[in-house]
Amino acid sequence: MGYGIAFYFLTLVLRDLPLGVTYAVWSGLGIVLVTVFGAVVYREMPDLPAILGLAMIVGGVAVLHLFSSASPH
């Protein structure tokens, strides 16, 4: 049921944003939220390389959204 709701909201976002930007935000946010959930619930603390990787993912999504011609400004 959760996937159905998530994909419904994804279709709403796709009305205003291009697919590439939407998927980058969707996947990047998903990776970060799963990592935070794992740290809080299962006490699986990410090490420094994992944190740096997450920061690069978030930075990449920000660059795509802010500077790419594929993203509406």
JORA-V999934 format. One record per backbone hydrogen bond with DSSP energy under -1.0 kcal/mol. CO is the residue of the C=O (numbers start at 1). NH is the residue of the N-H. E is the energy in kcal/mol with one decimal. If there is no record, write none. Layout:
co,nh,e
CO,NH,E
CO,NH,E
This chain:
co,nh,e
1,5,-2.2
2,6,-2.6
3,7,-2.8
4,8,-1.8
5,9,-2.2
6,10,-1.9
7,11,-2.0
8,12,-1.4
9,13,-2.0
10,14,-2.1
13,16,-1.8
13,17,-2.1
18,22,-2.4
19,23,-3.0
20,24,-2.1
21,25,-2.5
22,26,-2.8
23,27,-2.9
24,28,-2.5
25,29,-2.8
26,30,-1.9
27,31,-2.5
28,32,-2.2
29,33,-2.8
30,34,-2.4
31,35,-2.0
32,36,-2.4
33,37,-2.7
34,38,-2.5
35,39,-2.0
36,40,-2.5
37,41,-3.0
38,44,-2.1
43,45,-1.2
47,51,-2.3
48,52,-2.7
49,53,-2.4
50,54,-2.4
51,55,-2.3
52,56,-2.1
53,57,-2.1
54,58,-2.5
55,59,-2.5
56,60,-2.6
57,61,-2.3
58,62,-2.2
59,63,-2.6
60,64,-2.6
61,65,-2.4
62,66,-2.9
63,67,-2.7
64,68,-1.1
68,71,-1.1
